Amino acid sequence: MFEPATLKDIAIALGLSTSTVSRALRDTYEISPKTKKLVLEYAEKINYRPNPIAQSLKERRTKSIGVIVSEVANQYFSQAINGIESIAYDKGYHVIITQTHESYEREMINTQHLASRGVDGLLISLSAETKDTGHLSALHDKGLPIVFFDRIAEEIHTHKISANNEKGAFEATEHLIRAGYKKIAHLSSSAHLSISIERLRGYTKALNQYGIALNPDYIKNCPHGGMFQEETESAVLELLNLKEKPDAIFVAGDRLSMGCLTVFKSLNVDALNDMAIAGFSNSDMLDLLKYPLTSVRQPAFEMGQIATTMLLQLIESKRPVTEFENKVLDTKLFLR
């Protein structure tokens, strides 16, 4: 069994007290340069590293933050995680990443596990199944710093950062309308999610502005955000089997966009001539596809950076924080 070197090991080897070794490693003024040099050289020789558990007990901090996302493989979340790590590691914090796979139960388990591991704070984007945020409220009320990004909980009073989903949805739908499509369907994740509500609002606003009546049959929700392909396939088939089938779809999610194209391919639906698509997607793979897919791109990396900065401010604040920011970043429409 691996046993790392300790302060006591150095002290015994050099014939010093553990307190002297500790002070030498911390470079305090009361230890002579000669002793410091002796201790530092020996510590380097035996590859001594401070015990993070002992340090966390002393400082009452683990210097780690927990991140809860639906899926790391999702391009948006992988870019956001890169942003999170770019700030966290630079500030001396470790990042523990967990995935919910859009499951409420997994979200609860991951949250409790991270809290029991003593993380200093949580960055979370809610799962598609999550309607009750009581598990997060309980931890927040006990003083655990929590920051929401992308999919937020309105009822928890803390920092939140999201993209301008309404504007992005409006622009994507408007693009389809200006391209000549009038029967535009909307494929989205769970209806209760903040991003779904905001994107539906943008879609509806664009239809209203261009005098197109909203058809409730054209709105389809996938309760797991397309995590299961059969869910996306079922929704697309329902649209294709309508008596007056749509001629375009505004798809409100990265995984849903790719899932929709997969269904089109299996059914030999031509995304250029039979049914057009515009959607939210941060995937660079879209440029390689046979059919051009105009997409709304979110500033995922920047969102991750800002969310982490917000969380670290909460963690390191010397007094209770009572004023919180709800930050909204602009999206960009990429025409293809």
Secondary structure as the mmCIF struct_conf table of DSSP 4:
data_model
#
loop_
_struct_conf.conf_type_id
_struct_conf.id
_struct_conf.beg_label_comp_id
_struct_conf.beg_label_asym_id
_struct_conf.beg_label_seq_id
_struct_conf.end_label_comp_id
_struct_conf.end_label_asym_id
_struct_conf.end_label_seq_id
HELX_RH_AL_P HELX_RH_AL_P1 LEU A 7 LEU A 14
TURN_TY1_P TURN_TY1_P1 GLY A 15 GLY A 15
HELX_RH_AL_P HELX_RH_AL_P2 THR A 18 LEU A 25
TURN_TY1_P TURN_TY1_P2 ARG A 26 ASP A 27
TURN_TY1_P TURN_TY1_P3 TYR A 29 GLU A 30
BEND BEND1 ILE A 31 ILE A 31
HELX_RH_AL_P HELX_RH_AL_P3 PRO A 33 LYS A 45
TURN_TY1_P TURN_TY1_P4 ILE A 46 ASN A 47
HELX_RH_AL_P HELX_RH_AL_P4 PRO A 52 GLU A 59
TURN_TY1_P TURN_TY1_P5 ARG A 60 ARG A 60
BEND BEND2 LYS A 63 LYS A 63
STRN STRN1 SER A 64 VAL A 69
BEND BEND3 SER A 70 SER A 70
TURN_TY1_P TURN_TY1_P6 VAL A 72 ALA A 73
BEND BEND4 ASN A 74 ASN A 74
HELX_RH_AL_P HELX_RH_AL_P5 GLN A 75 ALA A 88
HELX_RH_3T_P HELX_RH_3T_P1 TYR A 89 LYS A 91
TURN_TY1_P TURN_TY1_P7 GLY A 92 GLY A 92
STRN STRN2 HIS A 94 GLN A 99
TURN_TY1_P TURN_TY1_P8 HIS A 101 GLU A 102
HELX_RH_AL_P HELX_RH_AL_P6 TYR A 104 SER A 116
TURN_TY1_P TURN_TY1_P9 ARG A 117 GLY A 118
BEND BEND5 ASP A 120 ASP A 120
STRN STRN3 GLY A 121 ILE A 124
TURN_TY1_P TURN_TY1_P10 ALA A 128 GLU A 129
HELX_RH_AL_P HELX_RH_AL_P7 GLY A 134 ASP A 141
TURN_TY1_P TURN_TY1_P11 LYS A 142 GLY A 143
STRN STRN4 ILE A 146 PHE A 149
BEND BEND6 ASP A 150 ARG A 151
TURN_TY1_P TURN_TY1_P12 GLU A 154 GLU A 155
BEND BEND7 ILE A 156 ILE A 156
BEND BEND8 THR A 158 THR A 158
STRN STRN5 LYS A 160 ALA A 163
HELX_RH_AL_P HELX_RH_AL_P8 ASN A 165 ARG A 178
TURN_TY1_P TURN_TY1_P13 ALA A 179 GLY A 180
BEND BEND9 LYS A 183 LYS A 183
STRN STRN6 ILE A 184 SER A 188
BEND BEND10 SER A 189 SER A 189
TURN_TY1_P TURN_TY1_P14 ALA A 191 HIS A 192
BEND BEND11 LEU A 193 LEU A 193
HELX_RH_AL_P HELX_RH_AL_P9 SER A 194 GLN A 209
TURN_TY1_P TURN_TY1_P15 TYR A 210 GLY A 211
HELX_LH_PP_P HELX_LH_PP_P1 ILE A 212 LEU A 214
HELX_RH_3T_P HELX_RH_3T_P2 PRO A 216 TYR A 218
STRN STRN7 ILE A 219 ASN A 221
TURN_TY1_P TURN_TY1_P16 PRO A 223 GLY A 226
BEND BEND12 MET A 227 PHE A 228
HELX_RH_AL_P HELX_RH_AL_P10 GLN A 229 LEU A 240
TURN_TY1_P TURN_TY1_P17 ASN A 241 ASN A 241
BEND BEND13 LEU A 242 LEU A 242
TURN_TY1_P TURN_TY1_P18 LYS A 243 GLU A 244
BEND BEND14 ASP A 247 ASP A 247
STRN STRN8 ALA A 248 VAL A 251
BEND BEND15 GLY A 253 GLY A 253
HELX_RH_AL_P HELX_RH_AL_P11 ASP A 254 SER A 266
TURN_TY1_P TURN_TY1_P19 LEU A 267 ASN A 268
TURN_TY1_P TURN_TY1_P20 ALA A 271 ASP A 274
STRN STRN9 ALA A 276 PHE A 280
HELX_RH_3T_P HELX_RH_3T_P3 ASP A 284 LEU A 288
BEND BEND16 LEU A 289 TYR A 291
STRN STRN10 THR A 294 ARG A 297
HELX_RH_AL_P HELX_RH_AL_P12 ALA A 300 GLU A 316
BEND BEND17 LYS A 318 ARG A 319
STRN STRN11 ASN A 326 LEU A 329
HELX_LH_PP_P HELX_LH_PP_P2 ASP A 330 THR A 331
STRN STRN12 LYS A 332 PHE A 334
#
